[in-house]
Structure formats: structure tokens, C-alpha cells
């Protein structure tokens, strides 16, 4: 299972979407990178929560200062 994740009983309740919206509101212009890839099953989630985010949420190469090896 991908970490972090939302426990099954709380999925589709808007918790992660709300948390991401709060982060964007508190830190406008901030971008971040998760080092793990996202499961294919999570694609609908990222499409939904990224629908109102300029540029959406998509996998991009890590920042140059991040070591991935």
C-alpha cells in the first residue's frame, strides 16, 4: 500500500482533498514532490483533487537537489 494513504473506511469522504486544499491555502505557490510513484488505482484521486489546481497534480522529475538513488 502506498504511504501515506487514507484508510478504506475514510476514503471518498473528502479528507485528503481538504487537507491538500488547506496546504495550498496556507502555503500559496509552494510545490512539493513525493519520492514514491503513485499507484494506478490512485489516478482518479489525483485527477479529482487536481482539477481545480493550476497545472494539476502529476508526476514530474524530482528537484535537482533531491537524491533518488
C-alpha atoms as one frame of an Amber mdcrd trajectory, in Angstrom:
protein
   0.000   0.000   0.000   1.206   3.475  -0.825   2.189   5.620   2.143   0.671
   7.850   3.232  -2.769   6.654   2.354  -6.333   7.054   3.540  -7.797   4.109
   5.406 -10.536   2.389   3.411 -13.325   3.375   5.794 -12.486   7.074   5.292
 -11.923   7.051   1.527 -14.247   9.165  -0.610 -15.031  11.381   2.401 -13.003
  14.351   1.140 -10.368  14.218   3.887  -7.283  14.148   1.658  -8.794  16.691
  -0.741  -9.500  19.017   2.195  -6.006  18.548   3.628  -4.378  19.346   0.281
  -6.608  22.413  -0.131  -5.593  23.628   3.346  -1.904  23.219   2.483  -2.363
  25.179  -0.740  -4.206  27.938   1.146  -1.599  28.156   3.914   1.391  27.998
   1.546   0.417  29.567  -1.786   2.896  28.897  -4.549   4.544  26.018  -2.708
   5.198  22.883  -4.689   6.296  19.541  -3.359   7.406  16.205  -4.632   6.670
  12.780  -3.259   9.503  10.398  -3.958   7.252   7.393  -4.383   5.327   6.765
  -7.538   1.560   6.703  -7.377  -0.428   3.549  -7.880  -2.560   3.364 -10.992
  -5.572   2.932  -8.737  -4.849   6.395  -7.306  -5.035   8.154 -10.689  -8.752
   9.055 -10.310  -7.997  10.589  -6.899  -5.179  12.779  -8.223  -7.266  13.816
 -11.229 -10.154  14.792  -8.946  -8.170  16.721  -6.334  -6.053  18.368  -9.020
  -8.988  19.501 -11.148  -9.026  22.986  -9.608  -5.252  23.271  -9.145  -3.325
  25.165 -11.828  -1.200  22.524 -13.514  -2.988  19.761 -11.613  -1.129  17.064
  -9.760   1.112  14.999 -11.960   4.355  13.138 -11.685   7.350  15.231 -12.589
  11.081  14.711 -12.251  12.411  15.439  -8.752  14.104  18.732  -7.979  17.844
  18.738  -8.758  18.740  18.858  -5.046  16.910  15.583  -4.325  18.873  12.349
  -4.489  16.735   9.464  -5.696  19.376   6.772  -5.935
